[in-house]
Amino acid sequence: MQMNSPPSVIRIIGIDGCRALACLGVFIVNYLNKVDFNSSDYFLDFGEISGRFGIVTLIVLSGFGLSIPFWRALAQEQRWPSTTNFWIRRFLRIAPLYYVCLIALIVHNEVWKESQGWTDIFLHFSFLYNYSNQFYYSLNPVFWVLAFFMHFYLILPILFWLGKGGTKNAMAVIITVLLLSYLVHSYLSSQADIGASGTLNPVLTKSFFAYLPHFLTGTLAGWLFLVCDRKGLFADSRFFRWFAFWLIMVLIVGGLGTRIAELMELPYAVYHFPMTPILVALLIISAALGSASTFLESAPVRYFAILSYGVFIFHYPVINLSLRLLPKLDVNPHQHLFLTAVFALLVTSGIAAITYALVEKPARLISRKYFS
């Protein structure tokens, strides 16, 4: 781990690689869904594996990385992070590129001409669309994750402030909120009715409280990682760290791919809580301790990680575009699944590279210069 530099430029090894894998997983599951490929016919449902691993990893990883400065401050290893700067930095990380994609979709689809179009636009600009059944998935189905992230960011400094008396206090607050959020989600889900579309109300069944336990699992993982790192656990056993990482990966793949995780899922829980978030948290800790660093820290993986947010934001519209464009070039996407996937991924990565240079990188520089 590279922890000797100032807090604003700390980078933990392996984390970029985990983010890259998660983003690729989200791309795969959304691509398979768009081309109507049923991976459940196979022994391992790799569509299910990719999607659930991707989303859970992104959420747990966010809680993990953002909690590190607070845990270090509680251990008096650095000064207490500024809450205002934290919120501004997270906004600058998420919002600029999100707004670029959002405006492009609004203009392309002429959303303002639709019934309640201006309401849709307002809710998306304010990150409140996940509180409306009508607009939950309206413009870009992957946007729902970003709304939850923005809400997670609002409460994380508050939780640590409530537990500012010490590490044990902070852990007690986080565990209490984790349990309460699960209970609130369970109650909301129990009250949800199946609508006219035949699906459950997403505002209730996929509320903020549904995913907060996953985020807080990552937060607790941040504490555990620092404990292991301070004590130098497994530092002299490269083989053990390598073995642990791939063993956990096998357990995740096996659990998600064979439905074992569903059997261990709590009632009303989403994304196989608690089994999958705990395994993903252990995988992230293992990676941060140096496991599989040759792969996770390789140049291609790290470069894809740099583009991962742009890939996440743009991949769904690009997949839709690819499915409309390729038939005009005498390529049947359903007969050339791999070729279509590669084409969509390359186009998405190209857009992500351009927007990283023009939008993300400048926003990050501003964030680090003025709000570190």
N, C-alpha and C positions, 0 to 999 in steps of 0.2 A: 504494500500500500504506500502511496506517495502522500505522506501526511505532514512533512516538515515545512511545507510552504504555507503562506498566509491562507486563512480560511476561504478567501474568495476564489483561490485557484487550486484547491484540493481536488485531486482525482484519485479515485479508488480503482485499482486494477480489476479487470474482469467485468466491470459494470457496463461499460459500453457494449461489450460483446453480448451480454444478457439482453440489453435493450434491442440490439440488432436482431437477435433471434426472435424476440417477442414481436417486433414489428413485422418480420417476415411471416410469422405464424398468423397474424391478423390478415395480412395480404392473402395468404393461401386459402384461409377459410372463406373469405369474402369472394375470392375468385371462383372457388368451387361452387359456392351457392349461386353465383350469377350464371354459371354455365350448367346448372342443374346436375352436377356430378354427385352421385350418392356414394360417399366413401364408407357409409355404414355397412355396405355389402361385404367389406373386407374384414379380415380377422381383427386388425387394428384400425379403428375409425380415425384415419389421420386428419380428416377435416375437423372432427371434434377435438382431437389432440391439439392441432395447430391453433384453433380459435381460442379455446379455453386457456391453453398455456400462454398464448400471446396476451390476452386481456388481463389475466390474473398477474402475470409477470410485470406488465406495465404499472398496474396499481400497486402491487407490493413493492416494486422497485422504487416507485415515487415516494412511498412512505419511508422506505429504508434510507434513501439518499438525503431526503430533506430533514430527517430527524437527527442525522449525525452531528451538525453544529450544536443542536440543543443538548444532546447527550454529553458532548464534550464540554459545553458550558457548565452543565450540572456537575461534571467532574473537575471543574476549575482548570480545564486545559485551554480554554479560550474565553473571551468575553462573551456576554450574553448577546445573541443576535438581535438586531433591531427589527421589531415587528413590522414597522412601516416599510423599511427597506426590503424585508422578506416578501411582503405582499407586492411591492412594486416590481421586484425582480421576477416573481412568478408570473405576474401579468405580462411583463415584457417577454417572458419565455414562451407563453402560450398565445397571447392575443394577436400580435402582428401578423403572423403567418395564417392564423385562423381567419382573421378579418380579410386577408387577401383572397383566400379560397371562398369565404362566405360571400364577399361582394361579387366575385366572378360567377358564383352559382345564382345569386339573386338576379344579376343582369342577364345571364344566359336564359334563365327560366322565367324572367319577367314576373317575379313573385308578387310585385306590387299590384298587378292586375287581377290576382286571384282573390277569391272571397277570403276575407281576414288575412290578406297578404301582409298588410302593414303590421298586424299583430305578430305574425310569424317573424317578420324582420326584426321587430323590436325585441322579441323574446330571444332571438339568436344573438343579437348584438349585446344583450345584457346577460347572456349565459343562463337564462331561466326557462329555456324551451323544454327541459326535462321535467317540468311541472305541468305539462300539458299533453294529454293523450294525442291530440291532433297534430302537434308539432314536434313530438318526441324524436321521430325519425324523418322529418319532412324534407329537409334539404340535402343532408348527407348523413346516412345512417351511422357513420363512425363518430359524428360530432358528440353523441351522448356522453362519451368518455371524457371529453374536454370539459363539459359542464360540471361533471362530478369532480374532476381535478381542481377546477377553480374553487369549488365549495370546500374541498379538502384543505386547500391552501389557506382558506380563511380561518379554519378552526385549529389548525395544527399549532401555531404559536400560542393560541389561547389555552390549549390543553397543557402545554409545557409551562405556561405562566401559572396555571392553577397548581401545577406540581413543582413549582420553583423551589420549594423547601429542600429538595434533594432528589437523588435518583429514585429512591424507594417511593417517595411521594408521587413523582411523575409516572412511575410504572403503575401505581395504584389508580391514578386518574385514568390512564390510558386503558388499562384492563377493565375498569368500571364502565367507561364509555363504550368500549368494544362490546361488552355484554349487554348493556342497555340498548345499543343500536341494533343488535341482533333481535332482542325482544320486541322493540318497536317495529322492526321490519316484519317479524313473524305476525304481529297483530295486524299490520296493514295488509299483508298478503292474505291473511285469513278473511279479511273483509272485501277482498277484490272479487268482482263479478266478471264472468266471461261476457264480453261485449258482442255486438252484432257481427264483428269480424271473426268471432270464434276464438279470440285470444284474450288472455288476461290483461287487465288494466296495467300498462307499464309504469304509470306514475306511482302506483302502489307496490307492485311486485318488483319493480326495479328502481326503487327510490334511493335517495342519498343514503338511507340507513342500511340498504341492502349491501352496499359496497364499502361502507365505512369499516366494517370488521376486517376486510382484506387490507385496506390501507393501514390500519392500526397494527395488523400483524406484521407488516413491513416496518413500521415504526419500532416495534419491539425487537425485530430482527436487527435493526440498527444498533440497539443497545448490546445485544448478544455478540454482534460482530466486534464491537469495540472491546468488550471483555476478552474475547478470544485473542484479539490483536495485541492488547496490552500484555497479556500473559504469555504471548508467543506460542500459543497452543498450535500444535501440528506444524510449527515453523520448520522443523528439522525432518519432516516426513513428507517429502514431495509425492512419493507413491501413494501414501494414505490419502492426501488431499485430492490427488487425481482420481483415485478409486472412489472416494466419497462423492465427488461431483458426478461422475458417470453413473454411479449406483442410484443416486437421487434422481437423475434424469431418466433412468430406466423405470423407476417407481412411478414417476409422473406419467411417462408414456404408457406404461402398463395400466395405471389406474384410470387415466382418461380414455384410453383406447379400448378397454375391455369393460367399461362401466363399473369397475370396482369402486371408483370414487363416488358414484351415485349411491352405492349401498352404505357408504360411510358419511353421507351428507346429512347435516342436521335438517329437521323439518323446515320447509320454506326457504332454506338457505339458497344462495345463488353461487354458481361456479364452484360447487362442491366444497363449500366451507364446512369444516375447517381443514380437511385433509389436503386439498390442492394448495391453498395459500401457505400452509405450514411447510409443505415440501418445497414450494417455490422459494420461500424465505430461506430455507436451509441451502437450497441451490445457490442463491445469491450470496449468502455468507461464505459458502465454499469457494465460489468464484472470487470473491473479494479477498480471501485468504491466499489466493494464488493458484487455485486448482484450474487446470485446463487453460492456463494463461497463454500457452503457445498458440492455441486456437483462438481464444477470446480476444487476445491482444494482437492478432495478426493484422496486417495493414488493410486487407479487403474488408474484414469484419468491422474494424474500427471506422473505416471510411463509410461503410453502409450505416453504422451507428450515427455518424455525424448527420447523415441525410435522413435518419429514421423518422424524425417528426414530420418532415415534408412528405416522405413516403406514406406515412400514416394519414396525413391530411388529404392528400390528393389521389390515393390509389383507387378509391371507389369510383369517383367520376371518370378516371382514366380507364378503368375496366369497362365501364359503360360505353365510353367512347370507342374503345378497341372493338367491342362486340358489334358496334354499328359500322365502324370503318373497314374492318378486315373483309367482310363479305363483298364490299365494293372493289376489293383487290383480288377477288376470286379465291379467298381463303375462308373456309368454313370453320369458325371457331370451335364448334362442337366436334369436328373431325380432327382438328389440330389443337388439342387442348394445351399441350406443352408449348408449342410455338406461340399460341395466343398469350399464354401466361408470361413467357419470356418477353414478348413484345410489350405487354402492359407494364411489366416490372421495369423494363429499360426506359420506357417513356416516363413513367412515374419518377424513376430515379433521376432522369434528366431534368424534369421540372423541379424536383426537390433540390438538385444541385444549383440550379439557377436562382431559386427563391432563397436558398441558404445564403448565397453570396450577396443577394440584393436586399434581403429582409432579415433573416435570422441572425446572421453574423453582425450586422450593424446594431441590431437590438441588443445582442449579447454584450457588445463592446460598451454601449451606453450603460447597460446594467452594471457591468463590472467597474466602470469608471466612476459612476456617480452614486451607486447604491450598494456597494460591497459591504 
